[in-house]
């Protein structure tokens, strides 16, 4: 099926290339379509000419019970009916065609981020249903800002549980030192259970995520199985089993992981390793399902170039299941409903606290 879709997109692109008036925007959009048809989350375009987009600041679109909802500055506005004369469903489907992933949930999650986005800086003209009344809003668009954030946050809850938020597995020495400090703090604390929130974490370095995971085990564990294509001249496929070596000090208290459909790549290495080795209880939504150890290639394009990102392996969970396209199913599946969103209520964390009490026998 993927091969048929790839050939279809390939033929479409060839027809476009024969046109003398093909512009850069159409060229790169169709390259995205072509790569997305492979259904591999790590084979896609990186930076390329004309890759400039504008979006209303602090805006978010949620899909709840088959309806679209607008959130601005963290507050619920209403049901989203139209964006620049198009229905949100149409915009969702158009953007899903550009998302490289074998998991439909991940594609939906990523495509929702593009519903209010435009290549032009003109304001977004949106129609919203607010308390049964239709209202037209004009939302200024601008180039999204790069937000600097702390990649690790820790909060003590009721002096019994520790809540840790990890938004990315940063591949650098500074982040590794933060992990070491985190472990030392947990050892000194009287925490009875650890809640680790990795929702929205799209990956980073599996080696770095393994540093924290290693403190949760007292013996060697199988953490991943990868199928890799060898270098020329053989080009043979090789299966490699990777084991996690335990690190002192050991943290033996119960672990609860909070996950969602944005969890991907090296973050799923962390989640799958703990879940499949029966070291963590997982709550939330099925993860994105994608890990490919990608390599980046720079392809000449006129006087400039574009980035092509290509997967180099297939990742299998410790239980032997292929991750790409399937993701990791939590022990307990919880999705916020509309009332939860309106009240800005974190039902996943709320359930985690209940489970932490059970697991720690408090």
C-alpha positions in Angstrom: 0.0 0.0 0.0 2.8 2.5 0.9 4.6 1.6 -2.3 1.5 2.3 -4.4 1.0 5.7 -2.7 4.7 6.5 -3.2 4.4 5.7 -6.9 1.3 7.8 -7.2 3.0 10.8 -5.5 6.1 10.2 -7.5 4.1 10.4 -10.8 2.4 13.5 -9.7 5.7 15.2 -8.9 7.1 14.2 -12.3 4.1 15.8 -14.0 4.7 19.0 -12.0 8.4 19.1 -12.9 7.5 19.1 -16.6 5.6 22.3 -16.1 7.7 25.4 -16.8 5.9 27.6 -14.2 6.4 25.3 -11.2 7.3 27.5 -8.2 9.4 26.6 -5.2 6.4 26.4 -2.9 4.6 23.8 -5.0 7.8 21.8 -5.5 8.6 21.4 -1.8 5.0 20.8 -0.8 4.9 17.9 -3.2 8.3 16.6 -1.9 6.6 16.5 1.5 3.7 14.6 0.1 6.1 12.2 -1.6 8.1 11.5 1.6 4.9 11.3 3.8 3.6 8.6 1.5 6.4 6.3 2.8 4.8 6.5 6.3 8.1 6.7 8.1 8.1 9.3 10.9 11.8 10.2 10.5 12.1 10.3 6.7 11.0 13.9 5.8 12.2 17.3 4.7 14.1 19.5 7.1 14.9 23.1 6.3 14.2 24.3 2.7 13.8 27.5 0.7 10.3 29.1 1.2 9.9 27.3 4.5 8.4 30.4 6.3 5.1 30.1 8.1 2.9 32.4 10.2 0.6 31.5 13.1 -1.5 33.4 15.7 0.5 33.6 19.0 -0.5 31.3 21.8 -3.1 29.6 19.7 -4.1 25.9 19.7 -6.7 23.7 18.1 -8.1 20.6 19.8 -10.1 17.8 18.2 -12.7 16.5 20.7 -15.5 14.2 19.8 -15.0 14.9 16.1 -15.4 18.7 16.7 -12.6 21.3 16.5 -12.1 23.8 19.4 -10.1 26.9 19.7 -7.8 27.8 22.6 -6.1 31.2 22.9 -3.5 32.0 25.6 -4.4 28.8 27.5 -8.1 29.7 27.7 -11.0 27.9 25.9 -12.7 30.2 23.3 -15.3 28.0 21.5 -15.9 25.5 18.7 -13.9 26.3 15.6 -16.2 26.4 12.5 -14.1 28.1 9.7 -10.6 29.3 9.1 -10.0 31.7 6.1 -13.1 30.3 4.4 -12.2 26.7 4.9 -13.6 24.1 7.3 -11.1 22.8 9.9 -11.7 19.2 8.7 -10.5 20.1 5.2 -7.4 21.9 6.6 -6.7 18.9 8.8 -6.8 16.5 5.9 -4.7 18.7 3.7 -2.0 19.0 6.4 -2.1 15.3 7.2 -0.8 14.6 3.7 2.4 16.4 4.6 3.1 14.6 7.9 5.6 11.8 7.8 4.3 9.1 10.1 2.9 5.6 10.1 0.6 6.4 13.0 -2.6 8.1 12.2 -3.0 9.5 15.7 0.4 11.2 15.4 -0.4 12.6 12.0 -3.7 14.1 13.4 -1.9 15.5 16.4 0.7 17.2 14.2 -1.7 18.4 11.5 -3.8 20.1 14.2 -0.9 22.5 14.8 -1.1 23.7 11.2 -4.8 24.5 11.0 -4.3 28.2 11.8 -1.0 28.4 10.0 -0.4 30.3 6.7 2.5 31.1 4.4 1.3 34.7 4.5 1.4 37.1 7.4 -2.3 38.1 6.9 -4.5 37.7 10.0 -6.4 34.4 10.4 -10.1 35.0 9.8 -11.8 32.5 12.0 -15.5 31.7 12.8 -16.1 30.4 16.3 -19.3 29.2 18.0 -19.3 30.8 21.4 -22.3 30.1 23.7 -24.5 29.1 20.7 -23.5 32.4 18.8 -21.3 32.5 15.8 -18.5 35.1 16.1 -15.9 36.3 13.6 -12.4 36.8 15.0 -9.3 38.2 13.3 -6.1 36.7 14.8 -2.8 38.4 13.9 -0.3 35.9 12.5 3.5 36.1 13.0 6.5 33.8 12.7 6.4 31.5 15.7 8.9 32.4 18.4 11.5 29.9 19.7 10.6 29.5 23.3 13.4 28.8 25.7 12.3 26.4 28.4 13.6 24.2 31.2 13.8 20.7 29.9 13.5 19.3 33.4 11.1 20.4 36.1 10.5 18.7 39.4 7.8 19.3 42.0 7.2 17.6 45.3 3.5 16.6 45.6 2.1 16.3 49.2 5.6 15.3 50.4 4.9 11.8 49.2 5.2 11.9 45.4 7.7 13.6 43.0 6.4 15.0 39.7 9.0 15.3 37.0 8.3 17.0 33.7 10.8 16.2 30.9 10.0 18.0 27.6 13.0 16.8 25.6 16.0 14.5 25.9 18.7 17.1 25.2 21.9 15.6 23.8 24.4 17.7 25.7 26.6 17.7 28.8 24.5 20.4 30.6 21.3 18.2 30.4 23.2 15.2 31.6 24.4 17.0 34.7 20.8 18.1 35.3 19.8 14.4 35.2 22.5 13.5 37.7 21.3 16.3 40.0 17.7 15.1 39.6 18.7 11.5 40.7 20.6 12.8 43.7 17.6 14.9 44.8 15.3 11.9 44.5 17.6 9.8 46.6 17.7 12.3 49.4 13.9 12.9 49.3 11.3 10.7 51.0 9.3 10.3 47.9 7.2 7.1 47.7 6.5 7.2 44.0 7.8 9.1 41.0 5.5 10.5 38.3 7.4 11.3 35.1 5.5 13.4 32.6 6.9 13.0 29.1 3.8 14.2 27.2 4.8 16.3 24.2 8.4 15.0 24.3 9.3 14.2 20.7 12.7 12.6 21.5 16.3 13.7 21.4 19.0 11.4 22.5 18.2 7.8 23.4 21.6 7.6 25.1 20.7 10.5 27.4 17.2 9.1 28.2 19.0 5.8 29.0 21.0 7.6 31.7 17.9 8.3 33.8 16.4 4.9 33.0 19.5 3.1 34.2 18.9 4.3 37.7 15.5 2.5 37.8 17.0 -1.0 37.4 19.3 -3.2 39.5 20.2 -5.6 36.8 20.9 -5.6 33.0 17.9 -5.3 30.8 17.2 -5.6 27.0 16.1 -2.1 26.0 15.9 -2.2 22.2 16.2 -4.3 19.1 17.2 -2.5 15.9 17.4 -3.6 12.3 20.0 -1.6 10.4 21.2 -1.5 6.8 25.0 -2.1 6.6 27.3 0.1 4.6 28.4 -0.9 1.1 29.4 -3.2 -0.4 27.2 -5.6 1.5 24.1 -3.5 2.3 23.0 -6.4 4.5 20.4 -6.0 7.2 21.8 -6.5 10.7 19.8 -7.0 13.9 21.4 -5.5 17.0 20.1 -6.0 20.6 21.0 -3.2 23.0 21.1 -3.7 26.7 20.8 -1.1 29.5 23.4 -1.4 32.3 22.1 -0.4 35.7 23.5 2.7 37.4 23.9 3.5 41.1 22.3 5.0 43.1 19.2 2.8 42.4 15.7 4.3 42.5 13.4 1.4 43.4 10.2 3.3 44.1 7.2 2.9 41.7 7.4 4.8 38.4 4.3 6.2 36.6 4.8 7.6 33.1 2.4 10.2 31.6 2.3 9.9 27.8 0.4 11.1 24.7 0.4 10.9 20.9 3.2 13.4 20.6 5.7 11.1 22.3 8.1 9.9 19.7 11.6 8.5 18.9 14.1 8.4 21.8 11.3 9.3 24.2 9.6 6.1 23.1 12.8 4.2 23.7 12.6 5.4 27.3 8.8 4.6 27.6 9.0 1.2 25.9 12.1 0.2 27.9 10.4 0.9 31.2 7.0 -0.5 30.3 8.1 -3.7 28.6 10.5 -4.5 31.4 7.6 -4.0 33.9 9.3 -1.1 35.6 6.7 1.6 35.0 2.9 2.1 35.0 1.9 4.1 31.9 -1.1 6.4 31.7 -2.4 8.7 28.9 -2.7 8.2 25.1 -1.0 5.8 22.8 2.3 7.2 21.7 3.2 8.4 18.2 5.1 5.3 17.1 8.3 6.3 15.4 12.0 5.8 15.8 14.6 5.8 12.9 17.9 7.2 14.1 17.8 9.7 11.1 20.7 11.2 9.2 20.6 14.6 7.5 21.6 15.2 3.9 22.0 18.6 2.2 20.8 18.5 -1.4 21.8 21.3 -3.8 18.9 23.4 -5.1 19.9 26.2 -7.4 22.2 28.6 -5.4 21.1 27.1 -2.1 20.1 23.7 -0.7 17.5 21.8 1.3 17.7 19.2 4.1 16.6 15.7 3.5 16.2 13.6 6.7 16.3 9.8 6.3 15.8 7.0 8.8 18.7 4.5 9.1 17.0 1.7 11.1 13.8 0.1 12.3 13.3 0.0 16.0 11.7 -2.9 17.8 10.5 -2.7 21.4 12.0 -5.1 24.0 8.9 -7.2 23.6 9.7 -7.6 19.9 7.0 -5.4 18.5 7.8 -2.9 15.7 7.3 0.6 17.0 6.8 2.5 13.7 3.1 3.1 13.1 1.8 1.3 16.2 3.2 3.3 19.2 3.0 2.2 22.8 -0.4 1.6 24.4 -0.7 2.8 28.0 -1.9 0.6 30.9 -4.7 3.1 31.3 -5.9 5.2 28.4 -7.2 8.6 29.3 -8.1 11.5 27.0 -9.4 14.8 28.3 -12.9 15.7 27.3 -14.3 19.1 26.4 -15.2 20.0 30.0 -11.7 19.1 31.1 -10.3 21.5 28.5 -12.7 24.3 29.4 -11.6 24.0 33.0 -7.9 23.5 32.2 -8.1 20.3 34.2 -5.2 17.7 33.9 -7.2 14.5 34.2 -4.1 12.4 33.3 -2.1 13.7 36.2 -5.1 13.4 38.5 -5.4 9.7 37.7 -1.6 9.3 38.1 -1.9 10.5 41.7 -4.6 7.9 42.4 -2.4 5.2 40.9 0.7 6.4 42.8 -1.2 6.0 46.1 -2.1 2.4 45.2 1.3 1.5 44.0 3.1 2.9 47.0 0.6 1.4 49.4 0.0 4.7 51.2 
